[in-house]
Amino acid sequence: MAYLLLILLQNHDGDKVINDKLSVTQEGKIISTINRNAHTFPVFPLLDIDKYDKWVNELDRKTYREATNARINNNEQIVSGQNGFKLNRIEFLKRYYEYLYGIGPASVEVPMYPVYPEVDAELLASLRSKQISNYVTYYNSSNKDRSHNIALAAKAINSTVIFPGETFSFNQVVGIRTTGKGYRRASVIVRGELSEGVGGGICQVSSTLFNAVDRAGLNILKRYSHSRHVTYVPPGRDATVSWGGPDFVFKNAYNQPILIRAFAGGGSMSVTLFSSDVIEFSSRKVPSMSNRLPEEINDPSPKPANVKE
């Protein structure tokens, strides 16, 4: 023990160690460099776990790669998902201890373990076999900005899979609507629709989804209507959404996953829900919408293009 203590003290003596740095790399690139005493107590060379955890949390954030779910492209072909990666903290701690109680500089390639996609190609293939619901609404394709926003939001929810017992949040899946994400300020909106600034038209996507979800008999947890009737759905059949405000949320209470297929183009917005052959579901009666174009007006409260919804 006395010999070990002597070695430890020598290893942390700045006068005797010229270069004792640890270089942490990912795919050969240095992402962090520290000294041997960076995470030890001032008097005795033992690991200060609070300092170490703070550093490792930052490494975890830098090295994490999110898995990509499988999806269905515009040609109805399944595109396989991609594995993600996450820092293996246990293995990294072992290598860190080897450096901490060793001598001289060292380099450690961050150990990672795979993070698998929640939705793989095989699951998607099994969920395309049975259609359980469909709903279509219509819009003026000549209104370029609004049409663009509708198509962008439809793409965001397309190929989403909701597992049994899982909850779907429109705002969480679509995310914040900003110009940086490609959304535009729609200067012309539908009569009765909330002036959303950037992202005008998003409520038509959420309303179309709501009617498809309701028709499939899924559990509606949160749904808010506009203060006035909007003309792209029947009265009382809308679902207004806004980032940081109203959300549309539903739960899959069935014993099989549900697949959302959403498409917008050519003046129509459609949502179709699929599941596996063995699903048992109870559909509801939902009034359909005619293909008459909704009445549009100029945005009564225009906002700068950089305003977030």
Buried (B, 14 or more C-beta within 10 A) or exposed (E): EEEEEEBBEEBBEEEEBEEBBBBBBBEEEEBBEBBBBBBBEEEEBEBBEEEBEEBBEEBBEEBEBEBBBBBBEEEEEBBEBEEBBBBBBEBBBEBBEEBBBBEEBBEBEBBBEEBEBEBBBEBBEBBBEBEBBBBBBBBBBEBEBBBBBBBBBBBBBBBBBBBEEBBBBBBEBBEBBBBEEEBBBBBBBBEBBBEBBBBBBBBBBBBBBBBBBBBBBBEEEBBBBBEEBBBBBBEEBBBBBBBEEBBBBBBBEBEBBBBBBBBBEEBBBBBBBBBBEEBEBEEEEBEBBEEEBBEBEEBEEEBEEEBBB
